[in-house]
């Protein structure tokens, strides 16, 4: 592969995305077990928020840089 990265996604944007999505799944799963639909949707919202925040952080330069396109 010519476009390998040395940090393997070890960036602030990737960590924030992973932590928020993990918390969201934990909240949503716990809510399902306890039968609380309100908390389930709160967990789903946290997962969505994680995706948005991760994308914004990547756009702000805190993510892995995009590979330069080669002219082949």
mmJSON file of the N, C-alpha and C atoms, coordinates in Angstrom:
{"data_MODEL":{"atom_site":{
"group_PDB":["ATOM","ATOM","ATOM","ATOM","ATOM","ATOM","ATOM","ATOM","ATOM","ATOM","ATOM","ATOM","ATOM","ATOM","ATOM","ATOM","ATOM","ATOM","ATOM","ATOM","ATOM","ATOM","ATOM","ATOM","ATOM","ATOM","ATOM","ATOM","ATOM","ATOM","ATOM","ATOM","ATOM","ATOM","ATOM","ATOM","ATOM","ATOM","ATOM","ATOM","ATOM","ATOM","ATOM","ATOM","ATOM","ATOM","ATOM","ATOM","ATOM","ATOM","ATOM","ATOM","ATOM","ATOM","ATOM","ATOM","ATOM","ATOM","ATOM","ATOM","ATOM","ATOM","ATOM","ATOM","ATOM","ATOM","ATOM","ATOM","ATOM","ATOM","ATOM","ATOM","ATOM","ATOM","ATOM","ATOM","ATOM","ATOM","ATOM","ATOM","ATOM","ATOM","ATOM","ATOM","ATOM","ATOM","ATOM","ATOM","ATOM","ATOM","ATOM","ATOM","ATOM","ATOM","ATOM","ATOM","ATOM","ATOM","ATOM","ATOM","ATOM","ATOM","ATOM","ATOM","ATOM","ATOM","ATOM","ATOM","ATOM","ATOM","ATOM","ATOM","ATOM","ATOM","ATOM","ATOM","ATOM","ATOM","ATOM","ATOM","ATOM","ATOM","ATOM","ATOM","ATOM","ATOM","ATOM","ATOM","ATOM","ATOM","ATOM","ATOM","ATOM","ATOM","ATOM","ATOM","ATOM","ATOM","ATOM","ATOM","ATOM","ATOM","ATOM","ATOM","ATOM","ATOM","ATOM","ATOM","ATOM","ATOM","ATOM","ATOM","ATOM","ATOM","ATOM","ATOM","ATOM","ATOM","ATOM","ATOM","ATOM","ATOM","ATOM","ATOM","ATOM","ATOM","ATOM","ATOM","ATOM","ATOM","ATOM","ATOM","ATOM","ATOM","ATOM","ATOM","ATOM","ATOM","ATOM","ATOM","ATOM","ATOM","ATOM","ATOM","ATOM","ATOM","ATOM","ATOM","ATOM","ATOM","ATOM","ATOM","ATOM","ATOM","ATOM","ATOM","ATOM","ATOM","ATOM","ATOM","ATOM","ATOM","ATOM","ATOM","ATOM","ATOM","ATOM","ATOM","ATOM","ATOM","ATOM","ATOM","ATOM","ATOM","ATOM","ATOM"],
"id":[1,2,3,4,5,6,7,8,9,10,11,12,13,14,15,16,17,18,19,20,21,22,23,24,25,26,27,28,29,30,31,32,33,34,35,36,37,38,39,40,41,42,43,44,45,46,47,48,49,50,51,52,53,54,55,56,57,58,59,60,61,62,63,64,65,66,67,68,69,70,71,72,73,74,75,76,77,78,79,80,81,82,83,84,85,86,87,88,89,90,91,92,93,94,95,96,97,98,99,100,101,102,103,104,105,106,107,108,109,110,111,112,113,114,115,116,117,118,119,120,121,122,123,124,125,126,127,128,129,130,131,132,133,134,135,136,137,138,139,140,141,142,143,144,145,146,147,148,149,150,151,152,153,154,155,156,157,158,159,160,161,162,163,164,165,166,167,168,169,170,171,172,173,174,175,176,177,178,179,180,181,182,183,184,185,186,187,188,189,190,191,192,193,194,195,196,197,198,199,200,201,202,203,204,205,206,207,208,209,210,211,212,213,214,215,216],
"type_symbol":["N","C","C","N","C","C","N","C","C","N","C","C","N","C","C","N","C","C","N","C","C","N","C","C","N","C","C","N","C","C","N","C","C","N","C","C","N","C","C","N","C","C","N","C","C","N","C","C","N","C","C","N","C","C","N","C","C","N","C","C","N","C","C","N","C","C","N","C","C","N","C","C","N","C","C","N","C","C","N","C","C","N","C","C","N","C","C","N","C","C","N","C","C","N","C","C","N","C","C","N","C","C","N","C","C","N","C","C","N","C","C","N","C","C","N","C","C","N","C","C","N","C","C","N","C","C","N","C","C","N","C","C","N","C","C","N","C","C","N","C","C","N","C","C","N","C","C","N","C","C","N","C","C","N","C","C","N","C","C","N","C","C","N","C","C","N","C","C","N","C","C","N","C","C","N","C","C","N","C","C","N","C","C","N","C","C","N","C","C","N","C","C","N","C","C","N","C","C","N","C","C","N","C","C","N","C","C","N","C","C","N","C","C","N","C","C"],
"label_atom_id":["N","CA","C","N","CA","C","N","CA","C","N","CA","C","N","CA","C","N","CA","C","N","CA","C","N","CA","C","N","CA","C","N","CA","C","N","CA","C","N","CA","C","N","CA","C","N","CA","C","N","CA","C","N","CA","C","N","CA","C","N","CA","C","N","CA","C","N","CA","C","N","CA","C","N","CA","C","N","CA","C","N","CA","C","N","CA","C","N","CA","C","N","CA","C","N","CA","C","N","CA","C","N","CA","C","N","CA","C","N","CA","C","N","CA","C","N","CA","C","N","CA","C","N","CA","C","N","CA","C","N","CA","C","N","CA","C","N","CA","C","N","CA","C","N","CA","C","N","CA","C","N","CA","C","N","CA","C","N","CA","C","N","CA","C","N","CA","C","N","CA","C","N","CA","C","N","CA","C","N","CA","C","N","CA","C","N","CA","C","N","CA","C","N","CA","C","N","CA","C","N","CA","C","N","CA","C","N","CA","C","N","CA","C","N","CA","C","N","CA","C","N","CA","C","N","CA","C","N","CA","C","N","CA","C","N","CA","C","N","CA","C","N","CA","C","N","CA","C","N","CA","C"],
"label_alt_id":[null,null,null,null,null,null,null,null,null,null,null,null,null,null,null,null,null,null,null,null,null,null,null,null,null,null,null,null,null,null,null,null,null,null,null,null,null,null,null,null,null,null,null,null,null,null,null,null,null,null,null,null,null,null,null,null,null,null,null,null,null,null,null,null,null,null,null,null,null,null,null,null,null,null,null,null,null,null,null,null,null,null,null,null,null,null,null,null,null,null,null,null,null,null,null,null,null,null,null,null,null,null,null,null,null,null,null,null,null,null,null,null,null,null,null,null,null,null,null,null,null,null,null,null,null,null,null,null,null,null,null,null,null,null,null,null,null,null,null,null,null,null,null,null,null,null,null,null,null,null,null,null,null,null,null,null,null,null,null,null,null,null,null,null,null,null,null,null,null,null,null,null,null,null,null,null,null,null,null,null,null,null,null,null,null,null,null,null,null,null,null,null,null,null,null,null,null,null,null,null,null,null,null,null,null,null,null,null,null,null,null,null,null,null,null,null],
"label_comp_id":["UNK","UNK","UNK","UNK","UNK","UNK","UNK","UNK","UNK","UNK","UNK","UNK","UNK","UNK","UNK","UNK","UNK","UNK","UNK","UNK","UNK","UNK","UNK","UNK","UNK","UNK","UNK","UNK","UNK","UNK","UNK","UNK","UNK","UNK","UNK","UNK","UNK","UNK","UNK","UNK","UNK","UNK","UNK","UNK","UNK","UNK","UNK","UNK","UNK","UNK","UNK","UNK","UNK","UNK","UNK","UNK","UNK","UNK","UNK","UNK","UNK","UNK","UNK","UNK","UNK","UNK","UNK","UNK","UNK","UNK","UNK","UNK","UNK","UNK","UNK","UNK","UNK","UNK","UNK","UNK","UNK","UNK","UNK","UNK","UNK","UNK","UNK","UNK","UNK","UNK","UNK","UNK","UNK","UNK","UNK","UNK","UNK","UNK","UNK","UNK","UNK","UNK","UNK","UNK","UNK","UNK","UNK","UNK","UNK","UNK","UNK","UNK","UNK","UNK","UNK","UNK","UNK","UNK","UNK","UNK","UNK","UNK","UNK","UNK","UNK","UNK","UNK","UNK","UNK","UNK","UNK","UNK","UNK","UNK","UNK","UNK","UNK","UNK","UNK","UNK","UNK","UNK","UNK","UNK","UNK","UNK","UNK","UNK","UNK","UNK","UNK","UNK","UNK","UNK","UNK","UNK","UNK","UNK","UNK","UNK","UNK","UNK","UNK","UNK","UNK","UNK","UNK","UNK","UNK","UNK","UNK","UNK","UNK","UNK","UNK","UNK","UNK","UNK","UNK","UNK","UNK","UNK","UNK","UNK","UNK","UNK","UNK","UNK","UNK","UNK","UNK","UNK","UNK","UNK","UNK","UNK","UNK","UNK","UNK","UNK","UNK","UNK","UNK","UNK","UNK","UNK","UNK","UNK","UNK","UNK","UNK","UNK","UNK","UNK","UNK","UNK"],
"label_asym_id":["A","A","A","A","A","A","A","A","A","A","A","A","A","A","A","A","A","A","A","A","A","A","A","A","A","A","A","A","A","A","A","A","A","A","A","A","A","A","A","A","A","A","A","A","A","A","A","A","A","A","A","A","A","A","A","A","A","A","A","A","A","A","A","A","A","A","A","A","A","A","A","A","A","A","A","A","A","A","A","A","A","A","A","A","A","A","A","A","A","A","A","A","A","A","A","A","A","A","A","A","A","A","A","A","A","A","A","A","A","A","A","A","A","A","A","A","A","A","A","A","A","A","A","A","A","A","A","A","A","A","A","A","A","A","A","A","A","A","A","A","A","A","A","A","A","A","A","A","A","A","A","A","A","A","A","A","A","A","A","A","A","A","A","A","A","A","A","A","A","A","A","A","A","A","A","A","A","A","A","A","A","A","A","A","A","A","A","A","A","A","A","A","A","A","A","A","A","A","A","A","A","A","A","A","A","A","A","A","A","A","A","A","A","A","A","A"],
"label_entity_id":["1","1","1","1","1","1","1","1","1","1","1","1","1","1","1","1","1","1","1","1","1","1","1","1","1","1","1","1","1","1","1","1","1","1","1","1","1","1","1","1","1","1","1","1","1","1","1","1","1","1","1","1","1","1","1","1","1","1","1","1","1","1","1","1","1","1","1","1","1","1","1","1","1","1","1","1","1","1","1","1","1","1","1","1","1","1","1","1","1","1","1","1","1","1","1","1","1","1","1","1","1","1","1","1","1","1","1","1","1","1","1","1","1","1","1","1","1","1","1","1","1","1","1","1","1","1","1","1","1","1","1","1","1","1","1","1","1","1","1","1","1","1","1","1","1","1","1","1","1","1","1","1","1","1","1","1","1","1","1","1","1","1","1","1","1","1","1","1","1","1","1","1","1","1","1","1","1","1","1","1","1","1","1","1","1","1","1","1","1","1","1","1","1","1","1","1","1","1","1","1","1","1","1","1","1","1","1","1","1","1","1","1","1","1","1","1"],
"label_seq_id":[1,1,1,2,2,2,3,3,3,4,4,4,5,5,5,6,6,6,7,7,7,8,8,8,9,9,9,10,10,10,11,11,11,12,12,12,13,13,13,14,14,14,15,15,15,16,16,16,17,17,17,18,18,18,19,19,19,20,20,20,21,21,21,22,22,22,23,23,23,24,24,24,25,25,25,26,26,26,27,27,27,28,28,28,29,29,29,30,30,30,31,31,31,32,32,32,33,33,33,34,34,34,35,35,35,36,36,36,37,37,37,38,38,38,39,39,39,40,40,40,41,41,41,42,42,42,43,43,43,44,44,44,45,45,45,46,46,46,47,47,47,48,48,48,49,49,49,50,50,50,51,51,51,52,52,52,53,53,53,54,54,54,55,55,55,56,56,56,57,57,57,58,58,58,59,59,59,60,60,60,61,61,61,62,62,62,63,63,63,64,64,64,65,65,65,66,66,66,67,67,67,68,68,68,69,69,69,70,70,70,71,71,71,72,72,72],
"pdbx_PDB_ins_code":[null,null,null,null,null,null,null,null,null,null,null,null,null,null,null,null,null,null,null,null,null,null,null,null,null,null,null,null,null,null,null,null,null,null,null,null,null,null,null,null,null,null,null,null,null,null,null,null,null,null,null,null,null,null,null,null,null,null,null,null,null,null,null,null,null,null,null,null,null,null,null,null,null,null,null,null,null,null,null,null,null,null,null,null,null,null,null,null,null,null,null,null,null,null,null,null,null,null,null,null,null,null,null,null,null,null,null,null,null,null,null,null,null,null,null,null,null,null,null,null,null,null,null,null,null,null,null,null,null,null,null,null,null,null,null,null,null,null,null,null,null,null,null,null,null,null,null,null,null,null,null,null,null,null,null,null,null,null,null,null,null,null,null,null,null,null,null,null,null,null,null,null,null,null,null,null,null,null,null,null,null,null,null,null,null,null,null,null,null,null,null,null,null,null,null,null,null,null,null,null,null,null,null,null,null,null,null,null,null,null,null,null,null,null,null,null],
"Cartn_x":[0.843,0.0,0.88,0.594,1.409,0.922,-0.327,-0.872,-0.946,0.062,0.032,0.293,-0.322,-0.14,0.639,1.434,2.256,1.524,0.423,-0.231,-1.409,-1.846,-2.917,-4.183,-4.539,-5.772,-5.663,-4.482,-4.267,-4.251,-5.44,-5.57,-6.645,-6.652,-7.705,-9.113,-9.287,-10.612,-11.058,-10.158,-10.496,-10.813,-10.026,-10.282,-11.598,-11.891,-13.156,-14.332,-14.246,-15.286,-15.507,-14.435,-14.53,-15.132,-14.701,-15.205,-16.692,-17.086,-18.491,-19.407,-18.99,-19.815,-19.898,-18.805,-18.835,-19.77,-19.724,-20.625,-22.074,-22.317,-23.669,-24.22,-23.403,-23.852,-24.077,-23.238,-23.412,-24.728,-25.016,-26.268,-27.471,-27.425,-28.553,-28.788,-27.719,-27.856,-28.397,-27.88,-28.381,-29.851,-30.211,-31.605,-32.526,-32.078,-32.896,-33.116,-32.066,-32.186,-33.15,-33.087,-33.954,-35.334,-35.526,-36.824,-37.146,-36.126,-36.324,-36.087,-37.183,-37.057,-36.462,-36.707,-36.133,-34.61,-34.052,-32.598,-32.024,-32.804,-32.354,-32.108,-33.069,-32.919,-31.837,-31.6,-30.463,-29.154,-29.057,-27.874,-27.688,-28.782,-28.713,-28.233,-28.715,-28.29,-26.801,-26.299,-24.869,-24.042,-24.504,-23.795,-23.755,-24.889,-24.932,-24.037,-24.053,-23.198,-21.726,-21.378,-19.995,-19.559,-20.426,-20.093,-19.916,-20.776,-20.695,-19.432,-19.18,-18.003,-16.719,-16.661,-15.476,-15.237,-16.309,-16.173,-15.724,-16.271,-15.881,-14.418,-14.007,-12.609,-11.654,-12.063,-11.219,-11.108,-12.233,-12.222,-11.382,-11.281,-10.484,-8.998,-8.635,-7.228,-6.741,-7.648,-7.245,-7.338,-7.621,-7.724,-6.543,-6.63,-5.59,-5.654,-4.53,-4.571,-4.966,-5.672,-6.065,-4.835,-4.827,-3.701,-3.727,-2.58,-2.478,-2.773,-3.607,-3.968,-2.789,-2.466,-1.364,-1.91,-1.089,-1.516,-1.039,-1.797,-1.435,-2.337],
"Cartn_y":[-1.192,0.0,1.244,2.14,3.341,4.436,4.371,5.436,5.079,4.343,3.946,5.146,5.109,6.17,5.626,6.467,6.004,6.034,6.79,6.91,5.96,5.272,4.265,4.792,6.029,6.59,7.041,7.118,7.539,9.069,9.672,11.123,11.557,12.837,13.316,13.112,13.287,13.101,11.65,10.725,9.302,8.878,9.341,8.979,9.559,10.801,11.42,10.668,10.347,9.575,8.237,7.522,6.211,6.287,7.257,7.387,7.754,8.722,9.128,8.006,7.301,6.21,5.082,4.79,3.757,4.135,5.381,5.845,5.772,6.181,6.133,4.718,3.761,2.372,1.825,2.216,1.778,2.293,3.573,4.165,3.496,3.338,2.761,1.303,0.537,-0.872,-1.022,-0.232,-0.273,0.128,1.118,1.568,0.48,-0.26,-1.351,-2.436,-2.755,-3.775,-3.321,-2.037,-1.505,-1.108,-1.082,-0.757,0.722,1.557,3.004,3.522,3.841,4.304,5.697,6.519,7.875,7.8,6.998,6.87,6.146,5.257,4.616,5.672,6.579,7.61,8.616,8.822,9.654,8.991,7.679,6.946,7.034,6.91,7.035,8.438,9.445,10.827,11.012,10.364,10.459,9.82,8.695,8.057,9.003,9.619,10.566,11.772,12.265,13.388,13.03,11.795,11.348,11.411,10.985,11.056,12.483,13.361,14.765,15.412,15.213,15.822,15.286,13.972,13.403,13.994,14.174,14.778,16.225,16.965,18.375,18.473,17.618,17.643,17.27,16.312,15.944,17.107,17.781,18.929,20.076,20.154,21.199,20.859,19.695,19.337,18.457,17.934,17.093,15.604,15.284,13.883,13.483,12.293,11.797,12.525,12.999,13.722,12.777,13.336,12.543,12.237,11.06,10.666,11.491,11.932,12.686,11.742,12.18,11.32,11.254,10.047,9.874,9.921,10.388,10.502,9.298,8.2,6.968,6.782],
"Cartn_z":[0.0,0.0,0.0,-0.869,-0.942,-0.01,0.444,1.277,2.751,3.274,4.673,5.575,6.768,7.739,8.925,9.541,10.65,11.992,12.103,13.412,13.587,12.557,12.614,13.27,13.01,13.552,14.985,15.522,16.907,16.959,16.802,16.765,17.756,18.14,19.045,18.488,17.189,16.588,16.686,16.427,16.487,17.921,18.88,20.279,20.764,20.409,20.818,20.216,18.948,18.274,18.977,19.263,19.895,21.289,22.077,23.447,23.451,22.635,22.618,22.112,21.08,20.578,21.603,22.287,23.324,24.467,24.899,25.957,25.486,24.25,23.703,23.657,23.211,23.177,24.58,25.52,26.906,27.481,27.258,27.744,27.073,25.765,25.04,25.422,25.564,25.935,27.35,28.271,29.642,29.694,28.925,28.894,28.353,27.344,26.817,27.871,28.609,29.647,30.734,31.078,32.131,31.619,30.322,29.74,29.704,29.644,29.615,28.2,27.506,26.127,26.036,27.019,26.992,27.012,27.915,27.996,26.785,26.196,24.964,23.883,23.707,22.685,23.043,24.335,24.747,24.296,24.482,24.021,22.524,21.781,20.31,19.932,20.643,20.37,20.666,21.709,22.032,20.921,20.383,19.266,18.062,17.739,16.619,16.885,18.106,18.48,18.317,18.663,18.492,17.044,16.143,14.716,14.229,14.697,14.294,14.85,16.145,16.78,16.15,15.891,15.248,13.868,13.097,11.771,11.815,12.769,12.917,13.349,14.277,14.722,13.588,12.763,11.622,10.638,10.398,9.491,10.049,11.382,12.017,12.041,11.508,11.427,12.562,13.381,14.504,14.192,12.944,12.537,11.68,11.137,10.268,8.939,8.428,7.152,6.018,5.054,3.88,3.049,2.461,1.607,0.339,-0.079,-1.329,-2.483,-3.395,-4.527,-5.509,-5.874,-6.814,-8.245,-9.15,-10.542,-11.324,-11.258,-11.972,-13.124],
"occupancy":[1.0,1.0,1.0,1.0,1.0,1.0,1.0,1.0,1.0,1.0,1.0,1.0,1.0,1.0,1.0,1.0,1.0,1.0,1.0,1.0,1.0,1.0,1.0,1.0,1.0,1.0,1.0,1.0,1.0,1.0,1.0,1.0,1.0,1.0,1.0,1.0,1.0,1.0,1.0,1.0,1.0,1.0,1.0,1.0,1.0,1.0,1.0,1.0,1.0,1.0,1.0,1.0,1.0,1.0,1.0,1.0,1.0,1.0,1.0,1.0,1.0,1.0,1.0,1.0,1.0,1.0,1.0,1.0,1.0,1.0,1.0,1.0,1.0,1.0,1.0,1.0,1.0,1.0,1.0,1.0,1.0,1.0,1.0,1.0,1.0,1.0,1.0,1.0,1.0,1.0,1.0,1.0,1.0,1.0,1.0,1.0,1.0,1.0,1.0,1.0,1.0,1.0,1.0,1.0,1.0,1.0,1.0,1.0,1.0,1.0,1.0,1.0,1.0,1.0,1.0,1.0,1.0,1.0,1.0,1.0,1.0,1.0,1.0,1.0,1.0,1.0,1.0,1.0,1.0,1.0,1.0,1.0,1.0,1.0,1.0,1.0,1.0,1.0,1.0,1.0,1.0,1.0,1.0,1.0,1.0,1.0,1.0,1.0,1.0,1.0,1.0,1.0,1.0,1.0,1.0,1.0,1.0,1.0,1.0,1.0,1.0,1.0,1.0,1.0,1.0,1.0,1.0,1.0,1.0,1.0,1.0,1.0,1.0,1.0,1.0,1.0,1.0,1.0,1.0,1.0,1.0,1.0,1.0,1.0,1.0,1.0,1.0,1.0,1.0,1.0,1.0,1.0,1.0,1.0,1.0,1.0,1.0,1.0,1.0,1.0,1.0,1.0,1.0,1.0,1.0,1.0,1.0,1.0,1.0,1.0,1.0,1.0,1.0,1.0,1.0,1.0],
"B_iso_or_equiv":[0.0,0.0,0.0,0.0,0.0,0.0,0.0,0.0,0.0,0.0,0.0,0.0,0.0,0.0,0.0,0.0,0.0,0.0,0.0,0.0,0.0,0.0,0.0,0.0,0.0,0.0,0.0,0.0,0.0,0.0,0.0,0.0,0.0,0.0,0.0,0.0,0.0,0.0,0.0,0.0,0.0,0.0,0.0,0.0,0.0,0.0,0.0,0.0,0.0,0.0,0.0,0.0,0.0,0.0,0.0,0.0,0.0,0.0,0.0,0.0,0.0,0.0,0.0,0.0,0.0,0.0,0.0,0.0,0.0,0.0,0.0,0.0,0.0,0.0,0.0,0.0,0.0,0.0,0.0,0.0,0.0,0.0,0.0,0.0,0.0,0.0,0.0,0.0,0.0,0.0,0.0,0.0,0.0,0.0,0.0,0.0,0.0,0.0,0.0,0.0,0.0,0.0,0.0,0.0,0.0,0.0,0.0,0.0,0.0,0.0,0.0,0.0,0.0,0.0,0.0,0.0,0.0,0.0,0.0,0.0,0.0,0.0,0.0,0.0,0.0,0.0,0.0,0.0,0.0,0.0,0.0,0.0,0.0,0.0,0.0,0.0,0.0,0.0,0.0,0.0,0.0,0.0,0.0,0.0,0.0,0.0,0.0,0.0,0.0,0.0,0.0,0.0,0.0,0.0,0.0,0.0,0.0,0.0,0.0,0.0,0.0,0.0,0.0,0.0,0.0,0.0,0.0,0.0,0.0,0.0,0.0,0.0,0.0,0.0,0.0,0.0,0.0,0.0,0.0,0.0,0.0,0.0,0.0,0.0,0.0,0.0,0.0,0.0,0.0,0.0,0.0,0.0,0.0,0.0,0.0,0.0,0.0,0.0,0.0,0.0,0.0,0.0,0.0,0.0,0.0,0.0,0.0,0.0,0.0,0.0,0.0,0.0,0.0,0.0,0.0,0.0],
"pdbx_formal_charge":[null,null,null,null,null,null,null,null,null,null,null,null,null,null,null,null,null,null,null,null,null,null,null,null,null,null,null,null,null,null,null,null,null,null,null,null,null,null,null,null,null,null,null,null,null,null,null,null,null,null,null,null,null,null,null,null,null,null,null,null,null,null,null,null,null,null,null,null,null,null,null,null,null,null,null,null,null,null,null,null,null,null,null,null,null,null,null,null,null,null,null,null,null,null,null,null,null,null,null,null,null,null,null,null,null,null,null,null,null,null,null,null,null,null,null,null,null,null,null,null,null,null,null,null,null,null,null,null,null,null,null,null,null,null,null,null,null,null,null,null,null,null,null,null,null,null,null,null,null,null,null,null,null,null,null,null,null,null,null,null,null,null,null,null,null,null,null,null,null,null,null,null,null,null,null,null,null,null,null,null,null,null,null,null,null,null,null,null,null,null,null,null,null,null,null,null,null,null,null,null,null,null,null,null,null,null,null,null,null,null,null,null,null,null,null,null],
"auth_seq_id":[1,1,1,2,2,2,3,3,3,4,4,4,5,5,5,6,6,6,7,7,7,8,8,8,9,9,9,10,10,10,11,11,11,12,12,12,13,13,13,14,14,14,15,15,15,16,16,16,17,17,17,18,18,18,19,19,19,20,20,20,21,21,21,22,22,22,23,23,23,24,24,24,25,25,25,26,26,26,27,27,27,28,28,28,29,29,29,30,30,30,31,31,31,32,32,32,33,33,33,34,34,34,35,35,35,36,36,36,37,37,37,38,38,38,39,39,39,40,40,40,41,41,41,42,42,42,43,43,43,44,44,44,45,45,45,46,46,46,47,47,47,48,48,48,49,49,49,50,50,50,51,51,51,52,52,52,53,53,53,54,54,54,55,55,55,56,56,56,57,57,57,58,58,58,59,59,59,60,60,60,61,61,61,62,62,62,63,63,63,64,64,64,65,65,65,66,66,66,67,67,67,68,68,68,69,69,69,70,70,70,71,71,71,72,72,72],
"auth_comp_id":["UNK","UNK","UNK","UNK","UNK","UNK","UNK","UNK","UNK","UNK","UNK","UNK","UNK","UNK","UNK","UNK","UNK","UNK","UNK","UNK","UNK","UNK","UNK","UNK","UNK","UNK","UNK","UNK","UNK","UNK","UNK","UNK","UNK","UNK","UNK","UNK","UNK","UNK","UNK","UNK","UNK","UNK","UNK","UNK","UNK","UNK","UNK","UNK","UNK","UNK","UNK","UNK","UNK","UNK","UNK","UNK","UNK","UNK","UNK","UNK","UNK","UNK","UNK","UNK","UNK","UNK","UNK","UNK","UNK","UNK","UNK","UNK","UNK","UNK","UNK","UNK","UNK","UNK","UNK","UNK","UNK","UNK","UNK","UNK","UNK","UNK","UNK","UNK","UNK","UNK","UNK","UNK","UNK","UNK","UNK","UNK","UNK","UNK","UNK","UNK","UNK","UNK","UNK","UNK","UNK","UNK","UNK","UNK","UNK","UNK","UNK","UNK","UNK","UNK","UNK","UNK","UNK","UNK","UNK","UNK","UNK","UNK","UNK","UNK","UNK","UNK","UNK","UNK","UNK","UNK","UNK","UNK","UNK","UNK","UNK","UNK","UNK","UNK","UNK","UNK","UNK","UNK","UNK","UNK","UNK","UNK","UNK","UNK","UNK","UNK","UNK","UNK","UNK","UNK","UNK","UNK","UNK","UNK","UNK","UNK","UNK","UNK","UNK","UNK","UNK","UNK","UNK","UNK","UNK","UNK","UNK","UNK","UNK","UNK","UNK","UNK","UNK","UNK","UNK","UNK","UNK","UNK","UNK","UNK","UNK","UNK","UNK","UNK","UNK","UNK","UNK","UNK","UNK","UNK","UNK","UNK","UNK","UNK","UNK","UNK","UNK","UNK","UNK","UNK","UNK","UNK","UNK","UNK","UNK","UNK","UNK","UNK","UNK","UNK","UNK","UNK"],
"auth_asym_id":["A","A","A","A","A","A","A","A","A","A","A","A","A","A","A","A","A","A","A","A","A","A","A","A","A","A","A","A","A","A","A","A","A","A","A","A","A","A","A","A","A","A","A","A","A","A","A","A","A","A","A","A","A","A","A","A","A","A","A","A","A","A","A","A","A","A","A","A","A","A","A","A","A","A","A","A","A","A","A","A","A","A","A","A","A","A","A","A","A","A","A","A","A","A","A","A","A","A","A","A","A","A","A","A","A","A","A","A","A","A","A","A","A","A","A","A","A","A","A","A","A","A","A","A","A","A","A","A","A","A","A","A","A","A","A","A","A","A","A","A","A","A","A","A","A","A","A","A","A","A","A","A","A","A","A","A","A","A","A","A","A","A","A","A","A","A","A","A","A","A","A","A","A","A","A","A","A","A","A","A","A","A","A","A","A","A","A","A","A","A","A","A","A","A","A","A","A","A","A","A","A","A","A","A","A","A","A","A","A","A","A","A","A","A","A","A"],
"auth_atom_id":["N","CA","C","N","CA","C","N","CA","C","N","CA","C","N","CA","C","N","CA","C","N","CA","C","N","CA","C","N","CA","C","N","CA","C","N","CA","C","N","CA","C","N","CA","C","N","CA","C","N","CA","C","N","CA","C","N","CA","C","N","CA","C","N","CA","C","N","CA","C","N","CA","C","N","CA","C","N","CA","C","N","CA","C","N","CA","C","N","CA","C","N","CA","C","N","CA","C","N","CA","C","N","CA","C","N","CA","C","N","CA","C","N","CA","C","N","CA","C","N","CA","C","N","CA","C","N","CA","C","N","CA","C","N","CA","C","N","CA","C","N","CA","C","N","CA","C","N","CA","C","N","CA","C","N","CA","C","N","CA","C","N","CA","C","N","CA","C","N","CA","C","N","CA","C","N","CA","C","N","CA","C","N","CA","C","N","CA","C","N","CA","C","N","CA","C","N","CA","C","N","CA","C","N","CA","C","N","CA","C","N","CA","C","N","CA","C","N","CA","C","N","CA","C","N","CA","C","N","CA","C","N","CA","C","N","CA","C","N","CA","C","N","CA","C","N","CA","C","N","CA","C"],
"pdbx_PDB_model_num":[1,1,1,1,1,1,1,1,1,1,1,1,1,1,1,1,1,1,1,1,1,1,1,1,1,1,1,1,1,1,1,1,1,1,1,1,1,1,1,1,1,1,1,1,1,1,1,1,1,1,1,1,1,1,1,1,1,1,1,1,1,1,1,1,1,1,1,1,1,1,1,1,1,1,1,1,1,1,1,1,1,1,1,1,1,1,1,1,1,1,1,1,1,1,1,1,1,1,1,1,1,1,1,1,1,1,1,1,1,1,1,1,1,1,1,1,1,1,1,1,1,1,1,1,1,1,1,1,1,1,1,1,1,1,1,1,1,1,1,1,1,1,1,1,1,1,1,1,1,1,1,1,1,1,1,1,1,1,1,1,1,1,1,1,1,1,1,1,1,1,1,1,1,1,1,1,1,1,1,1,1,1,1,1,1,1,1,1,1,1,1,1,1,1,1,1,1,1,1,1,1,1,1,1,1,1,1,1,1,1,1,1,1,1,1,1]
}}}
